[in-house]
Amino acid sequence: MLRVVQISKHFGQIKAVNQVSFEVKAGEIYGLLGPNGAGKSTTIRCLSGLTVPDEGECLINGYSIHSEPIKAKQHLGLVPQDLALYQDLSAHENLQFWGRAYGLSGQVLKERQATVLEQVGLDKRAKEPVKNFSGGMKRRLNFACGMIHQPKALLLDEPTVGVDPQSREHLLNAIESLKQQGTAVLYTTHYMQEAERLCDRVGIIDQGKIIAQGSVAELRKQMDEKDLITLEGQFDEADKTKVADFEVIECSPQQMRLMAVNASGHLSELLARFQPQQIHQASVQQANLESLFIKLTGRELRD
């Protein structure tokens, strides 16, 4: 539904995007993650038709966003990081404006306005001017405007930045509903927990290049990332010999902690090496998306 094929974009001597490629299928959420200045926003601008890449192509449902922009944009929705709202208009009027921009009218437009207002929890505030709304309400309306025309593909650029927890949860639930309806979603965020919850796959971009791509499980495997196994029970130094093929990082009388790749797959075999009454509890903690992201992109601050 969304295809980015070898796009590059230069600004003077700066190569903002360098041979970036990925695709997003119908009913899939793809997270585009990266530090500040990594190339996320330029990629979004190329996909939405706001910027023309120097090389490569962006396709929406098979249509080129640059050579067939009208056909492509009929299938595309965009929720930008900066609010695309008219502050003096009501929520209802904003949706009417954007709906008409996408060619909706009459009863179809009225039904879509009612539907999206209910989806984002603003149906009871629809007639109020946007300038009276809280930040979270504006974010929810911004999201509603991007999906008023039921796009097959949706670009979400930091849709939950600066919102309250209730509004964030409402937006995340709405995005999950779009996935169930078959919408292809490209999602950018700095909140790794959001990405881990929502995204089927992620692409990590840094210095204009995609440096890793796949599901979180696939990224762990690609990076040979080890999981932490914690065993609670009764142990002594002799027990270390039973786990000589694991990386033991702690062995106390009450706890043993080990590191292993694909720890979940080794757990039952590991437990069989001990007496049944020796282990009271066992747990596995996998590397999360945030730790993988930092390992790939580094810890230094980006401006």
VENGIMO-V470911 format. One record per residue. D_FIRST is the distance of its C-alpha to the first C-alpha in Angstrom with 2 decimals. Layout:
D_FIRST
D_FIRST
//
This chain:
0.00
3.84
6.62
10.22
12.77
16.38
16.83
20.38
22.23
25.99
28.24
31.67
32.46
29.75
26.61
24.26
21.18
21.92
19.58
16.69
13.69
11.03
7.47
5.96
5.19
5.78
9.31
9.49
11.34
11.60
14.86
15.76
19.54
22.46
25.94
26.81
26.35
24.01
21.35
18.91
19.69
19.59
16.11
15.01
17.09
15.57
11.96
13.49
15.65
18.85
19.66
19.42
19.25
22.24
20.29
16.80
13.65
10.63
7.75
5.77
4.43
7.04
9.52
11.50
12.28
15.80
16.81
15.05
15.00
15.87
13.24
10.47
12.25
12.63
9.14
9.71
12.35
14.51
17.25
19.43
22.10
24.78
25.35
24.26
26.95
30.13
32.86
35.41
33.17
32.67
29.48
29.49
30.02
27.26
24.76
26.39
26.04
22.31
21.70
23.73
21.93
18.77
21.01
21.99
25.67
28.40
28.06
24.26
24.37
27.26
25.55
22.43
24.85
26.78
23.85
22.33
25.88
26.68
23.57
24.62
28.31
29.52
30.56
34.23
34.01
32.03
35.02
35.96
35.34
32.73
35.44
37.08
34.09
33.98
31.45
29.55
29.53
28.21
25.32
24.49
24.77
22.61
19.85
20.66
20.44
16.87
15.79
18.47
16.28
13.98
10.71
7.42
6.59
9.94
11.81
15.01
17.72
20.70
20.62
23.70
25.92
29.51
29.18
31.61
30.92
30.71
28.10
26.07
26.19
25.27
22.14
21.11
21.72
19.62
16.60
17.24
17.47
14.04
12.70
15.00
13.69
10.17
8.68
6.40
9.31
10.52
14.25
17.26
20.73
24.18
24.87
24.40
25.30
22.43
19.93
21.70
21.62
18.01
15.89
14.91
14.78
16.07
16.47
19.94
20.53
24.13
25.89
22.71
21.59
19.44
22.42
21.00
17.78
17.35
18.46
21.77
23.63
22.28
23.29
26.70
27.12
26.10
28.62
31.25
31.55
34.39
34.69
37.82
39.95
42.67
45.54
48.09
51.49
54.66
54.64
57.06
56.91
57.37
54.01
52.34
53.37
51.26
48.08
49.04
45.74
43.82
43.87
46.33
46.16
48.58
51.23
53.46
55.63
53.03
49.69
47.99
44.74
42.94
39.84
37.80
34.43
32.72
35.59
34.43
34.85
38.37
39.65
41.38
43.05
44.16
45.70
47.64
49.60
51.31
53.74
52.09
54.15
53.34
49.75
49.31
45.65
42.76
39.42
36.52
34.72
31.62
30.54
28.12
25.19
27.58
30.05
27.49
26.16
29.76
30.68
27.93
28.39
32.05
34.06
35.16
34.32
31.94
32.58
//
